[in-house]
């Protein structure tokens, strides 16, 4: 148990569906991250939030929409996804103090887009 | 890309042997970290080495850092079947937009009992 919880663990959706991934951390961290991990590809950083403000968006398609209502919760809203969006989506949190910037990951949401 | 590159991509060894994985990166860093990922799970932090450190130990793990070559290595001694996982290096840098965190491509380690 890392202190970062992701739900759901598995999600199957059609290309016309709208769904949301949720991430919650109880570690007192002030930075949260969304990563995409596809088979045989490097971990891709999607979004970064520091103190609830989005500080990084790595050219992610608009069909992925993040939301960070407070420093403990992070959502990823999904709509009109493509089959190539099927992947493991990982949430992480950390302190922004660079000396303590160890990332704590959730177990991930395995997403399948049909 | 500023991501690190791990070498080798895959490694298979017998239980009891040592496993060495290498990581190269491109930018100046504040620290470098190694993470482990079991199949289909999240990453777990193993060890952090700061840019002014050259070597660090934690249990059976030994990490080295050569900032002049922009490279790091992770050595796992006396490997066990339970060490089977993917291992990632991650660089952490402080930029004018905040902390930048980049993961490498990973090394898949298989330890054969």
Backbone of each chain as ProteinMPNN parsed JSONL, in Angstrom:
{"seq_chain_A": "XXXXXXXXXXXXXXXXXXXXXXXXXXXXXXXXXXXXXXXXXXXXXXXXXXXXXXXXXXXXXXXXXXXXXXXXXXXXXXXXXXXXXXXXXXXXXXXXXXXXXXXXXXXXXXXXXX", "coords_chain_A": {"N_chain_A": [[0.853, -1.192, 0.0], [0.81, 2.056, -1.059], [-0.208, 4.47, -0.346], [-1.417, 5.847, -2.298], [-4.3, 5.753, -4.092], [-6.027, 4.286, -6.731], [-8.899, 4.292, -8.756], [-11.225, 3.127, -11.237], [-9.759, -0.217, -11.01], [-9.751, -1.673, -13.307], [-10.996, -0.984, -16.556], [-13.273, -1.039, -19.147], [-14.217, 0.365, -22.102], [-16.313, 1.765, -24.671], [-15.756, 3.541, -27.757], [-17.385, 5.729, -27.816], [-18.085, 6.272, -25.272], [-18.152, 8.045, -22.067], [-16.012, 8.355, -19.419], [-14.468, 8.39, -16.146], [-11.321, 8.467, -14.504], [-10.072, 7.995, -11.241], [-7.982, 9.328, -8.702], [-6.485, 9.253, -5.544], [-4.728, 10.602, -2.828], [-3.234, 10.255, 0.371], [-1.036, 11.309, 1.549], [-0.188, 13.784, 2.102], [1.015, 15.165, 0.075], [1.872, 17.678, -2.409], [1.955, 17.654, -5.128], [0.739, 16.123, -8.056], [0.428, 13.545, -10.52], [-0.298, 12.317, -13.814], [0.343, 9.42, -15.66], [0.899, 7.595, -18.691], [1.157, 4.261, -19.605], [2.082, 2.249, -22.072], [2.249, -0.933, -23.728], [5.531, -2.065, -24.201], [6.548, 0.504, -24.469], [8.053, 3.614, -23.358], [7.378, 5.052, -20.119], [4.953, 7.527, -20.182], [4.7, 10.851, -19.365], [1.793, 12.614, -18.67], [0.196, 14.71, -17.445], [0.838, 17.261, -15.001], [0.245, 18.439, -11.773], [0.76, 21.038, -9.555], [0.229, 22.12, -6.36], [-2.525, 22.195, -6.963], [-2.514, 23.516, -9.387], [-2.22, 23.234, -12.859], [0.785, 22.392, -14.225], [2.077, 21.176, -16.255], [1.514, 19.866, -19.447], [1.758, 17.486, -21.576], [1.344, 17.733, -24.513], [-1.028, 16.317, -24.775], [-3.822, 14.668, -26.201], [-7.042, 16.292, -26.553], [-9.113, 14.68, -25.813], [-8.53, 13.615, -23.434], [-8.997, 14.824, -20.282], [-7.883, 16.483, -17.54], [-8.542, 16.921, -14.015], [-8.17, 18.637, -11.022], [-9.342, 19.011, -8.11], [-8.5, 19.462, -5.499], [-5.523, 19.19, -3.476], [-5.385, 16.531, -2.849], [-6.832, 14.948, -4.536], [-7.24, 13.7, -7.82], [-8.397, 13.657, -11.1], [-9.047, 11.982, -14.197], [-10.673, 12.666, -16.973], [-12.351, 10.998, -19.52], [-13.191, 10.851, -22.946], [-14.651, 9.915, -26.044], [-12.56, 8.118, -26.828], [-9.794, 6.413, -28.463], [-8.887, 3.19, -29.855], [-6.088, 2.953, -29.595], [-5.586, 4.239, -27.273], [-5.752, 2.477, -25.275], [-4.27, 1.267, -22.396], [-2.118, 1.175, -19.48], [-2.928, 3.332, -16.954], [-1.342, 5.44, -14.84], [-1.252, 6.982, -11.686], [0.504, 9.34, -9.72], [2.047, 10.778, -6.793], [3.827, 13.431, -5.117], [6.126, 15.311, -3.045], [6.823, 18.744, -3.713], [9.228, 19.755, -3.036], [12.428, 19.502, -4.106], [14.387, 17.954, -2.969], [12.999, 15.985, -1.762], [11.583, 14.723, -3.691], [10.323, 12.121, -4.307], [8.444, 9.825, -6.052], [5.273, 8.498, -5.46], [3.375, 5.855, -6.431], [0.123, 4.897, -7.594], [-1.698, 1.782, -8.042], [-2.62, 1.707, -10.571], [-4.849, 2.038, -13.431], [-6.158, -0.236, -15.593], [-6.921, 0.248, -18.797], [-9.116, -0.5, -21.401], [-10.01, 0.124, -24.644], [-12.625, -0.313, -26.766]], "CA_chain_A": [[0.0, 0.0, 0.0], [1.698, 3.21, -1.192], [-0.881, 5.69, 0.061], [-2.07, 6.417, -3.474], [-5.347, 4.811, -4.489], [-6.641, 4.569, -8.026], [-10.108, 3.553, -9.105], [-11.27, 1.689, -11.0], [-8.533, -0.92, -11.368], [-9.914, -2.084, -14.693], [-12.081, -0.273, -17.214], [-13.482, -1.322, -20.56], [-15.167, 1.35, -22.607], [-16.422, 1.949, -26.099], [-15.178, 4.798, -28.22], [-18.321, 6.838, -27.628], [-18.378, 6.433, -23.838], [-17.45, 9.008, -21.228], [-15.7, 7.778, -18.117], [-13.445, 9.124, -15.395], [-10.419, 7.764, -13.603], [-9.9, 8.751, -10.005], [-6.776, 9.089, -7.923], [-6.566, 9.886, -4.231], [-3.538, 10.361, -2.003], [-3.35, 10.692, 1.757], [0.35, 11.425, 1.991], [0.125, 15.19, 2.33], [1.814, 15.685, -1.029], [1.253, 18.807, -3.103], [2.064, 17.479, -6.57], [0.142, 14.883, -8.537], [0.826, 13.275, -11.899], [-0.874, 11.224, -14.597], [1.228, 8.799, -16.63], [0.355, 6.535, -19.529], [2.142, 3.223, -19.877], [1.659, 1.301, -23.1], [3.15, -2.08, -23.86], [6.796, -1.879, -24.92], [6.853, 1.922, -24.65], [8.431, 4.265, -22.104], [6.347, 5.713, -19.338], [4.715, 8.859, -20.743], [4.088, 11.822, -18.47], [0.683, 13.3, -19.344], [-0.158, 15.956, -16.766], [1.396, 17.505, -13.675], [-0.395, 19.477, -10.976], [1.454, 21.484, -8.347], [-0.688, 22.944, -5.57], [-3.782, 22.235, -7.727], [-2.368, 24.201, -10.656], [-1.594, 22.395, -13.869], [2.061, 22.967, -14.634], [2.604, 20.501, -17.432], [0.581, 19.139, -20.3], [2.679, 17.057, -22.626], [0.703, 17.577, -25.826], [-1.993, 15.227, -24.674], [-5.052, 14.978, -26.941], [-8.099, 16.889, -25.733], [-10.053, 13.666, -25.341], [-8.138, 13.407, -22.038], [-9.193, 16.088, -19.588], [-7.602, 16.29, -16.123], [-9.169, 17.81, -13.043], [-7.55, 18.512, -9.7], [-10.127, 19.894, -7.249], [-7.689, 19.779, -4.319], [-4.208, 18.547, -3.585], [-5.467, 15.105, -2.53], [-7.616, 14.231, -5.534], [-6.935, 13.961, -9.225], [-9.259, 12.896, -11.996], [-8.778, 12.024, -15.631], [-11.934, 12.461, -17.673], [-12.108, 10.383, -20.819], [-14.334, 10.833, -23.861], [-14.364, 9.583, -27.446], [-11.204, 7.575, -26.919], [-9.44, 5.559, -29.581], [-8.296, 1.922, -29.392], [-4.669, 3.12, -29.218], [-5.518, 4.792, -25.918], [-5.711, 1.354, -24.332], [-2.969, 1.296, -21.705], [-2.177, 1.283, -18.014], [-2.828, 4.727, -16.552], [-0.782, 5.491, -13.485], [-1.254, 8.243, -10.956], [1.568, 9.422, -8.721], [2.101, 12.033, -6.048], [5.125, 13.693, -4.503], [6.35, 16.661, -2.553], [7.495, 19.537, -4.74], [10.6, 19.969, -2.58], [13.199, 18.619, -4.979], [15.154, 17.006, -2.176], [12.102, 14.911, -1.326], [10.696, 14.434, -4.805], [10.144, 10.71, -4.61], [7.082, 9.65, -6.522], [4.519, 7.365, -4.956], [2.441, 5.489, -7.485], [-0.988, 3.997, -7.395], [-1.588, 0.498, -8.739], [-2.968, 1.908, -11.967], [-6.113, 1.613, -14.039], [-5.946, -0.883, -16.888], [-8.005, 0.733, -19.67], [-9.27, -1.121, -22.719], [-10.963, 0.853, -25.479], [-13.074, -1.222, -27.82]], "C_chain_A": [[0.897, 1.254, 0.0], [1.082, 4.486, -0.674], [-1.539, 6.403, -1.105], [-3.047, 5.365, -4.006], [-5.955, 5.225, -5.817], [-7.866, 3.696, -8.207], [-10.635, 4.02, -10.448], [-9.933, 1.039, -11.327], [-8.569, -1.354, -12.831], [-11.106, -1.345, -15.273], [-12.104, -0.656, -18.682], [-14.525, -0.333, -21.059], [-15.167, 1.379, -24.118], [-15.932, 3.329, -26.488], [-16.114, 5.983, -28.014], [-18.636, 7.1, -26.152], [-17.649, 7.618, -23.235], [-17.238, 8.354, -19.868], [-14.654, 8.643, -17.435], [-12.61, 8.178, -14.56], [-10.199, 8.656, -12.382], [-8.621, 8.352, -9.303], [-6.879, 9.884, -6.619], [-5.289, 9.584, -3.441], [-3.73, 10.97, -0.617], [-1.962, 10.826, 2.368], [0.739, 12.863, 2.294], [0.983, 15.802, 1.24], [1.095, 16.828, -1.731], [1.442, 18.751, -4.61], [1.475, 16.138, -6.948], [0.347, 14.777, -10.045], [-0.062, 12.193, -12.517], [0.167, 10.759, -15.603], [0.435, 7.787, -17.449], [1.475, 5.534, -19.792], [1.551, 2.221, -20.856], [2.684, 0.192, -23.194], [4.359, -1.697, -24.705], [7.108, -0.42, -25.249], [7.296, 2.52, -23.324], [7.216, 4.852, -21.395], [6.186, 7.144, -19.865], [4.047, 9.758, -19.709], [3.007, 12.584, -19.226], [0.443, 14.673, -18.736], [0.532, 16.019, -15.412], [0.603, 18.626, -13.019], [0.472, 19.747, -9.75], [0.526, 22.422, -7.599], [-1.969, 23.223, -6.355], [-3.67, 22.975, -9.057], [-1.663, 23.293, -11.652], [-0.32, 23.069, -14.353], [2.657, 22.274, -15.849], [1.498, 19.737, -18.148], [1.384, 18.749, -21.522], [1.965, 16.73, -23.926], [-0.265, 16.412, -25.83], [-3.255, 15.599, -25.44], [-6.178, 15.442, -26.02], [-9.148, 15.882, -25.285], [-9.706, 13.197, -23.925], [-8.226, 14.759, -21.336], [-8.951, 15.885, -18.093], [-8.374, 17.289, -15.267], [-8.54, 17.569, -11.697], [-8.262, 19.456, -8.743], [-9.407, 20.289, -5.96], [-6.421, 18.948, -4.387], [-4.244, 17.059, -3.279], [-6.146, 14.286, -3.616], [-7.262, 14.673, -6.946], [-7.817, 13.068, -10.073], [-8.704, 12.984, -13.417], [-10.076, 11.664, -16.329], [-11.648, 12.031, -19.101], [-13.355, 10.47, -21.687], [-13.852, 10.649, -25.284], [-12.94, 9.102, -27.624], [-11.052, 6.685, -28.143], [-8.846, 4.247, -29.065], [-6.833, 2.053, -28.961], [-4.488, 3.791, -27.863], [-5.54, 3.701, -24.856], [-4.315, 1.271, -23.727], [-3.211, 1.189, -20.213], [-1.969, 2.748, -17.664], [-2.461, 4.781, -15.083], [-0.861, 6.902, -12.929], [-0.109, 8.203, -9.952], [1.454, 10.74, -7.976], [3.489, 12.188, -5.456], [5.09, 15.047, -3.81], [7.018, 17.451, -3.66], [8.907, 19.908, -4.318], [11.502, 18.989, -3.317], [14.02, 17.605, -4.185], [14.304, 15.82, -1.742], [11.192, 14.454, -2.452], [10.753, 12.974, -5.21], [8.691, 10.53, -4.986], [6.488, 8.364, -5.943], [3.401, 7.077, -5.94], [1.265, 4.688, -6.944], [-0.783, 2.727, -8.213], [-2.005, 0.592, -10.201], [-4.379, 1.488, -12.326], [-5.784, 1.023, -15.398], [-7.144, -0.543, -17.766], [-7.976, 0.003, -21.009], [-10.346, -0.37, -23.475], [-11.331, -0.028, -26.667], [-13.604, -0.459, -29.031]], "O_chain_A": [[1.65, 1.48, 0.947], [1.773, 5.499, -0.567], [-2.154, 7.454, -0.923], [-2.661, 4.241, -4.324], [-6.349, 6.377, -6.0], [-7.867, 2.516, -7.857], [-10.508, 5.2, -10.776], [-9.053, 1.701, -11.877], [-7.539, -1.395, -13.503], [-12.098, -1.105, -14.586], [-11.084, -0.603, -19.369], [-15.605, -0.221, -20.478], [-14.169, 1.063, -24.765], [-15.719, 4.184, -25.629], [-15.667, 7.129, -28.038], [-19.365, 8.037, -25.824], [-16.677, 8.129, -23.791], [-18.182, 7.861, -19.25], [-14.038, 9.509, -18.055], [-13.118, 7.215, -13.985], [-10.148, 9.883, -12.477], [-8.227, 7.186, -9.31], [-7.308, 11.038, -6.609], [-4.834, 8.441, -3.397], [-4.308, 12.046, -0.461], [-1.741, 10.504, 3.535], [1.87, 13.131, 2.699], [1.61, 16.84, 1.449], [-0.128, 16.942, -1.662], [1.119, 19.716, -5.303], [1.679, 15.139, -6.259], [0.429, 15.783, -10.749], [-0.516, 11.277, -11.831], [0.789, 11.561, -16.3], [-0.547, 7.207, -16.986], [2.592, 5.908, -20.152], [0.65, 1.452, -20.522], [3.837, 0.353, -22.793], [4.233, -1.093, -25.77], [7.843, -0.137, -26.194], [6.952, 1.99, -22.267], [6.176, 5.107, -22.002], [7.165, 7.882, -19.98], [2.953, 9.456, -19.233], [3.265, 13.136, -20.295], [0.484, 15.684, -19.438], [0.778, 15.001, -14.765], [0.325, 19.646, -13.649], [0.86, 18.836, -9.017], [0.082, 23.425, -8.158], [-2.437, 24.36, -6.403], [-4.655, 23.051, -9.791], [-0.65, 22.668, -11.339], [-0.358, 24.2, -14.838], [3.646, 22.747, -16.408], [0.673, 19.063, -17.533], [1.658, 19.575, -22.393], [1.98, 15.587, -24.383], [-0.311, 15.624, -26.775], [-3.717, 16.736, -25.34], [-6.255, 15.038, -24.86], [-9.994, 16.209, -24.452], [-10.479, 12.476, -23.294], [-7.593, 15.725, -21.761], [-9.727, 15.189, -17.438], [-8.794, 18.349, -15.732], [-8.391, 16.423, -11.271], [-7.829, 20.597, -8.577], [-9.685, 21.347, -5.396], [-6.274, 18.098, -5.265], [-3.228, 16.381, -3.434], [-6.048, 13.059, -3.618], [-7.022, 15.85, -7.217], [-7.965, 11.876, -9.801], [-7.997, 13.925, -13.778], [-10.526, 10.518, -16.288], [-10.817, 12.618, -19.794], [-14.458, 10.192, -21.216], [-12.8, 11.151, -25.68], [-12.201, 9.612, -28.466], [-12.027, 6.265, -28.766], [-8.349, 4.204, -27.94], [-6.388, 1.34, -28.061], [-3.368, 3.899, -27.363], [-5.365, 3.979, -23.67], [-3.313, 1.211, -24.441], [-4.348, 1.123, -19.748], [-0.955, 3.341, -18.033], [-3.157, 4.252, -14.216], [-0.572, 7.881, -13.617], [0.206, 7.148, -9.401], [0.845, 11.694, -8.461], [4.231, 11.217, -5.308], [4.148, 15.822, -3.971], [7.724, 16.865, -4.481], [9.706, 20.334, -5.152], [11.356, 17.776, -3.166], [14.311, 16.516, -4.681], [14.837, 14.767, -1.393], [10.143, 13.861, -2.201], [11.176, 12.636, -6.315], [7.803, 11.037, -4.301], [7.115, 7.304, -5.942], [2.585, 7.947, -6.245], [1.386, 3.921, -5.988], [0.178, 2.611, -8.974], [-1.771, -0.333, -10.979], [-5.014, 0.697, -11.629], [-5.205, 1.693, -16.253], [-8.258, -0.997, -17.503], [-6.935, -0.092, -21.658], [-11.473, -0.243, -22.996], [-10.479, -0.431, -27.458], [-14.023, -1.073, -30.012]]}, "seq_chain_B": "XXXXXXXXXXXXXXXXXXXXXXXXXXXXXXXXXXXXXXXXXXXXXXXXXXXXXXXXXXXXXXXXXXXXXXXXXXXXXXXXXXXXXXXXXXXXXXXXXXXXXXXXXXXXXXXXX", "coords_chain_B": {"N_chain_B": [[14.395, 13.829, -26.931], [14.212, 13.975, -23.369], [14.244, 11.798, -21.861], [15.569, 9.05, -19.972], [17.661, 6.318, -20.931], [17.58, 2.909, -20.577], [19.772, 0.161, -20.194], [20.605, -3.229, -20.252], [17.665, -3.784, -22.377], [16.336, -6.052, -21.681], [16.991, -8.632, -19.328], [18.175, -11.72, -18.274], [18.826, -13.889, -15.682], [20.393, -16.339, -13.502], [19.182, -17.393, -10.328], [20.816, -16.035, -7.511], [22.925, -14.959, -8.876], [24.467, -11.796, -9.81], [22.825, -8.796, -10.871], [23.105, -6.274, -13.26], [22.136, -3.1, -14.247], [21.996, -0.382, -16.512], [21.803, 3.172, -16.937], [21.332, 5.946, -18.977], [21.319, 9.486, -19.437], [20.236, 12.836, -20.453], [20.148, 15.531, -19.598], [21.26, 18.004, -17.14], [21.038, 17.143, -13.685], [19.263, 17.087, -10.522], [18.853, 14.941, -8.838], [18.893, 11.351, -9.125], [16.809, 8.568, -9.545], [15.848, 5.209, -8.812], [13.385, 2.873, -9.729], [11.074, 0.197, -9.234], [8.948, -2.09, -10.949], [6.413, -4.315, -10.702], [4.71, -6.662, -12.791], [2.044, -5.107, -14.432], [1.474, -3.405, -12.339], [1.814, -0.49, -10.146], [4.692, 1.735, -9.983], [7.428, 1.358, -7.715], [9.392, 3.098, -5.46], [12.899, 2.7, -5.146], [15.568, 3.652, -4.559], [17.418, 6.67, -4.088], [19.786, 8.841, -5.489], [21.874, 11.579, -5.072], [23.063, 14.371, -7.031], [25.577, 15.098, -6.212], [26.62, 12.856, -5.149], [28.339, 9.733, -5.485], [28.09, 7.052, -5.121], [25.786, 4.721, -3.717], [24.256, 2.688, -1.249], [21.788, 0.229, -0.516], [20.643, -2.233, 1.279], [20.622, -5.064, -0.706], [21.061, -3.574, -2.92], [23.019, -1.543, -5.059], [23.914, 1.572, -6.137], [25.381, 3.586, -8.614], [26.615, 6.753, -9.728], [27.573, 8.765, -12.372], [28.1, 11.827, -13.161], [29.544, 13.185, -15.054], [29.548, 11.564, -17.243], [26.911, 11.33, -17.508], [25.436, 9.092, -16.552], [24.168, 6.173, -14.879], [24.219, 3.307, -12.726], [22.575, 0.348, -11.639], [23.007, -2.134, -9.359], [22.057, -5.307, -8.435], [22.642, -7.514, -5.981], [23.233, -11.03, -5.372], [20.807, -12.204, -6.513], [17.26, -12.882, -6.391], [14.386, -14.924, -7.09], [12.152, -13.399, -6.608], [12.969, -10.883, -7.305], [12.363, -10.503, -9.886], [11.157, -8.31, -12.222], [10.357, -5.098, -13.712], [12.721, -2.502, -14.073], [13.279, 0.894, -13.562], [15.006, 3.896, -14.297], [14.937, 7.268, -13.13], [15.168, 10.657, -13.742], [15.535, 13.695, -11.956], [15.05, 17.085, -12.104], [15.501, 20.552, -11.443], [13.789, 23.126, -12.836], [12.924, 26.272, -14.491], [10.227, 26.053, -14.58], [9.559, 24.443, -12.582], [9.803, 21.266, -10.831], [11.174, 18.751, -12.884], [10.556, 15.571, -14.079], [11.726, 12.625, -15.344], [11.305, 9.474, -16.733], [13.121, 6.51, -17.545], [13.369, 4.021, -20.158], [13.269, 1.492, -19.158], [14.346, -1.687, -17.778], [13.768, -5.038, -18.202], [13.871, -7.49, -15.905], [14.512, -10.882, -15.398], [14.668, -13.386, -13.076], [15.798, -16.538, -12.765], [14.722, -19.341, -11.028]], "CA_chain_B": [[13.725, 13.47, -25.687], [15.088, 14.036, -22.217], [14.115, 10.568, -21.09], [16.732, 8.202, -19.866], [17.654, 5.064, -21.666], [18.157, 1.825, -19.799], [20.481, -0.858, -20.952], [19.895, -3.714, -21.438], [16.208, -3.723, -22.318], [15.905, -7.256, -20.978], [18.093, -9.347, -18.706], [17.747, -12.974, -17.655], [19.942, -14.452, -14.921], [20.076, -17.394, -12.545], [19.098, -16.976, -8.928], [22.117, -15.992, -6.853], [23.834, -14.11, -9.645], [24.26, -10.35, -9.707], [22.206, -8.161, -12.041], [23.516, -4.885, -13.432], [21.377, -2.331, -15.229], [22.588, 0.928, -16.732], [20.879, 4.232, -17.331], [21.979, 7.16, -19.472], [20.368, 10.581, -19.525], [20.756, 13.896, -21.318], [20.202, 16.862, -19.002], [21.809, 18.054, -15.784], [20.014, 16.653, -12.76], [19.428, 17.28, -9.089], [19.032, 13.588, -8.318], [18.464, 10.253, -9.996], [16.139, 7.571, -8.721], [15.524, 3.916, -9.423], [12.083, 2.345, -9.352], [10.779, -1.183, -9.64], [7.537, -2.292, -11.279], [5.944, -5.667, -10.973], [3.849, -6.672, -13.972], [0.7, -4.569, -14.316], [1.305, -2.652, -11.092], [2.487, 0.798, -10.116], [6.125, 1.729, -9.694], [7.797, 1.5, -6.309], [10.696, 3.722, -5.329], [13.932, 1.868, -4.529], [16.73, 4.354, -4.032], [17.681, 7.99, -4.667], [21.176, 9.276, -5.37], [21.953, 12.994, -5.406], [24.057, 14.662, -8.075], [26.915, 15.221, -5.612], [26.999, 11.536, -4.634], [28.87, 8.858, -6.528], [27.671, 5.677, -4.882], [24.878, 4.586, -2.6], [23.878, 1.304, -1.007], [20.595, -0.034, 0.279], [20.473, -3.69, 1.284], [21.316, -5.723, -1.831], [21.137, -2.643, -4.039], [24.124, -0.596, -5.1], [23.716, 2.507, -7.245], [26.478, 4.519, -8.882], [26.242, 7.89, -10.569], [28.685, 9.487, -12.992], [27.459, 12.986, -13.802], [30.326, 13.608, -16.219], [29.103, 10.705, -18.35], [25.446, 11.292, -17.469], [25.036, 7.688, -16.504], [24.006, 5.554, -13.565], [24.018, 1.865, -12.785], [21.932, -0.313, -10.5], [23.467, -3.502, -9.164], [21.33, -6.116, -7.455], [23.506, -8.65, -5.659], [22.595, -12.26, -4.888], [19.423, -12.036, -6.958], [16.235, -13.85, -5.99], [13.277, -15.001, -8.056], [11.231, -12.294, -6.31], [13.475, -9.641, -7.899], [11.836, -10.424, -11.254], [10.341, -7.096, -12.362], [10.982, -4.093, -14.572], [13.426, -1.491, -13.29], [13.324, 2.166, -14.278], [15.67, 5.044, -13.689], [14.188, 8.508, -13.299], [15.946, 11.838, -13.405], [14.773, 14.793, -11.354], [15.769, 18.331, -12.309], [14.755, 21.752, -11.095], [13.83, 24.072, -13.946], [12.166, 27.481, -14.177], [8.797, 25.717, -14.485], [9.382, 23.548, -11.444], [10.49, 19.978, -10.921], [10.96, 17.933, -14.056], [10.764, 14.174, -13.734], [11.712, 11.833, -16.571], [11.584, 8.062, -16.558], [13.762, 5.801, -18.632], [12.582, 3.035, -20.898], [13.124, 0.305, -18.32], [14.995, -2.972, -18.009], [12.967, -6.152, -17.701], [14.753, -8.486, -15.283], [13.95, -12.186, -15.048], [15.572, -14.201, -12.269], [15.359, -17.925, -12.905], [14.993, -20.064, -9.78]], "C_chain_B": [[14.703, 13.574, -24.53], [15.023, 12.764, -21.401], [15.423, 9.808, -21.049], [16.558, 6.949, -20.705], [18.297, 4.013, -20.786], [18.788, 0.795, -20.723], [20.88, -1.961, -19.968], [18.382, -3.541, -21.309], [15.652, -4.913, -21.56], [17.13, -8.008, -20.492], [17.543, -10.582, -18.013], [18.946, -13.611, -16.973], [19.45, -15.575, -14.016], [20.027, -16.808, -11.136], [20.481, -17.054, -8.287], [23.139, -15.144, -7.593], [23.528, -12.649, -9.385], [23.649, -9.823, -11.004], [22.641, -6.71, -12.092], [22.722, -4.242, -14.552], [21.965, -0.934, -15.305], [21.546, 1.908, -17.237], [21.692, 5.407, -17.826], [20.916, 8.237, -19.643], [21.028, 11.763, -20.208], [20.935, 15.253, -20.632], [20.906, 16.822, -17.658], [20.684, 17.745, -14.805], [20.303, 17.102, -11.336], [19.628, 15.929, -8.4], [18.542, 12.58, -9.347], [17.898, 9.164, -9.101], [15.926, 6.293, -9.522], [14.208, 3.417, -8.825], [11.949, 0.919, -9.876], [9.287, -1.284, -9.934], [7.282, -3.762, -11.513], [4.872, -5.587, -12.058], [2.457, -6.13, -13.678], [0.429, -3.765, -13.067], [1.969, -1.283, -11.2], [3.964, 0.65, -9.804], [6.37, 1.958, -8.212], [9.217, 2.049, -6.243], [11.675, 2.8, -4.596], [14.996, 2.694, -3.836], [16.916, 5.669, -4.783], [19.151, 8.318, -4.459], [21.253, 10.726, -5.859], [23.105, 13.251, -6.364], [25.463, 14.806, -7.507], [27.38, 13.913, -4.959], [27.472, 10.654, -5.782], [28.4, 7.424, -6.361], [26.759, 5.645, -3.669], [24.457, 3.13, -2.479], [22.574, 1.261, -0.222], [20.327, -1.526, 0.21], [21.286, -4.34, 0.181], [21.458, -4.829, -3.051], [22.362, -1.746, -3.905], [23.927, 0.27, -6.337], [24.961, 3.373, -7.375], [25.964, 5.621, -9.797], [27.503, 8.561, -11.07], [28.08, 10.65, -13.763], [28.25, 13.471, -15.007], [29.926, 12.797, -17.452], [27.584, 10.657, -18.449], [24.958, 9.847, -17.488], [24.968, 7.205, -15.061], [23.879, 4.051, -13.761], [23.366, 1.387, -11.499], [22.424, -1.756, -10.468], [22.615, -4.157, -8.1], [22.187, -7.354, -7.191], [22.678, -9.833, -5.171], [21.112, -12.275, -5.228], [18.54, -13.196, -6.505], [15.135, -13.852, -7.033], [12.307, -13.839, -7.86], [11.722, -10.95, -6.847], [13.0, -9.475, -9.341], [10.845, -9.275, -11.357], [10.982, -6.235, -13.439], [11.564, -3.007, -13.686], [13.614, -0.247, -14.15], [14.21, 3.158, -13.53], [14.826, 6.277, -13.974], [15.073, 9.668, -12.882], [15.027, 12.942, -12.894], [15.614, 16.062, -11.461], [14.887, 19.488, -11.896], [14.91, 22.751, -12.225], [13.011, 25.308, -13.574], [10.663, 27.228, -14.152], [8.523, 24.759, -13.336], [10.181, 22.28, -11.606], [10.16, 19.285, -12.225], [11.381, 16.513, -13.716], [10.665, 13.354, -15.003], [12.125, 10.408, -16.28], [12.273, 7.487, -17.782], [12.844, 4.759, -19.221], [12.455, 1.704, -20.163], [13.946, -0.886, -18.764], [14.114, -4.046, -17.397], [13.909, -7.237, -17.196], [13.974, -9.751, -14.963], [15.005, -12.963, -14.28], [15.019, -15.615, -12.242], [15.716, -18.713, -11.647], [15.92, -21.268, -10.005]], "O_chain_B": [[15.891, 13.294, -24.691], [15.672, 12.658, -20.36], [16.259, 9.903, -21.948], [15.456, 6.589, -21.118], [19.415, 4.192, -20.303], [18.376, 0.605, -21.868], [21.452, -1.648, -18.924], [17.885, -3.188, -20.239], [14.63, -4.809, -20.881], [18.17, -8.025, -21.151], [16.572, -10.506, -17.26], [19.971, -13.849, -17.612], [18.25, -15.738, -13.796], [20.738, -15.857, -10.811], [21.221, -18.015, -8.495], [24.107, -14.667, -7.0], [22.49, -12.299, -8.824], [23.921, -10.337, -12.089], [22.56, -5.995, -11.093], [22.644, -4.77, -15.662], [22.381, -0.368, -14.294], [20.557, 1.535, -17.868], [22.644, 5.824, -17.166], [19.762, 7.944, -19.953], [22.219, 11.726, -20.513], [21.786, 16.042, -21.044], [21.129, 15.75, -17.096], [19.52, 18.049, -15.067], [21.433, 17.449, -10.992], [20.457, 15.791, -7.501], [17.862, 12.931, -10.311], [18.44, 8.875, -8.034], [15.838, 6.312, -10.75], [13.954, 3.517, -7.625], [12.62, 0.51, -10.824], [8.466, -0.655, -9.267], [7.862, -4.375, -12.409], [4.212, -4.56, -12.216], [1.768, -6.625, -12.786], [-0.726, -3.469, -12.76], [2.6, -0.959, -12.206], [4.428, -0.42, -9.411], [5.614, 2.663, -7.544], [10.128, 1.529, -6.888], [11.34, 2.202, -3.574], [15.298, 2.471, -2.663], [16.607, 5.764, -5.97], [19.697, 8.097, -3.377], [20.753, 11.051, -6.936], [24.016, 12.431, -6.485], [26.441, 14.654, -8.239], [28.416, 13.879, -4.296], [27.041, 10.825, -6.922], [28.319, 6.669, -7.33], [26.92, 6.419, -2.725], [24.319, 2.427, -3.479], [22.293, 2.122, 0.611], [19.84, -2.028, -0.803], [22.506, -4.187, 0.135], [21.923, -5.275, -4.099], [22.699, -1.263, -2.824], [23.79, -0.241, -7.448], [25.523, 3.833, -6.381], [25.001, 5.436, -10.541], [28.397, 8.887, -10.289], [27.604, 10.48, -14.886], [27.684, 14.106, -15.897], [29.966, 13.303, -18.573], [27.031, 10.029, -19.352], [24.166, 9.451, -18.344], [25.613, 7.746, -14.163], [23.482, 3.582, -14.828], [23.578, 1.946, -10.423], [22.271, -2.5, -11.438], [22.467, -3.632, -6.996], [22.423, -8.151, -8.1], [21.582, -9.671, -4.635], [20.264, -12.349, -4.339], [19.001, -14.313, -6.272], [14.975, -12.884, -7.775], [11.712, -13.35, -8.82], [10.969, -9.977, -6.845], [13.211, -8.425, -9.948], [9.823, -9.26, -10.67], [12.015, -6.592, -14.007], [10.973, -2.635, -12.673], [14.045, -0.321, -15.3], [14.172, 3.249, -12.303], [14.084, 6.314, -14.955], [15.656, 9.659, -11.798], [13.893, 13.092, -13.348], [16.744, 16.113, -10.975], [13.662, 19.409, -11.991], [16.021, 23.177, -12.541], [12.468, 25.386, -12.473], [9.9, 28.103, -13.742], [7.391, 24.318, -13.142], [11.113, 22.212, -12.407], [8.999, 19.234, -12.63], [12.442, 16.29, -13.133], [9.634, 13.377, -15.676], [13.16, 10.16, -15.661], [12.039, 7.924, -18.909], [11.684, 4.635, -18.827], [11.613, 0.88, -20.519], [14.212, -1.078, -19.951], [13.757, -3.976, -16.221], [14.655, -7.831, -17.974], [12.914, -9.702, -14.339], [16.111, -13.174, -14.778], [13.913, -15.856, -11.758], [16.879, -18.749, -11.245], [16.246, -21.981, -9.056]]}, "name": "protein", "num_of_chains": 2, "seq": "XXXXXXXXXXXXXXXXXXXXXXXXXXXXXXXXXXXXXXXXXXXXXXXXXXXXXXXXXXXXXXXXXXXXXXXXXXXXXXXXXXXXXXXXXXXXXXXXXXXXXXXXXXXXXXXXXXXXXXXXXXXXXXXXXXXXXXXXXXXXXXXXXXXXXXXXXXXXXXXXXXXXXXXXXXXXXXXXXXXXXXXXXXXXXXXXXXXXXXXXXXXXXXXXXXXXXXXXXXXXXXXXXXX"}
